[in-house]
Amino acid sequence: MTNTRRLVEHKTLTVDNEELVVMTLFEKGVNKEKAKKIVPYSKKHAVLIDRGSKVEFAK
């Protein structure tokens, strides 16, 4: 699956105690284990599939 990208999401609080959602989109070829090493506090992982002119979420 070389045409896939991983999307990782986690939440944190700002200094004003407001919720901040951080989303990181990784390069093609990064698997879940690599993403967890880079962003160890991530909770949600999704896979995006590049289908030419459009990108879809994997089901």
Secondary structure, 3 states (H helix, E strand, C coil): CCCEEEEEEEEEECCCCCEEEEEEECCCCCCHHHHHHHCCCCCEEEEEEEECCEEEECC
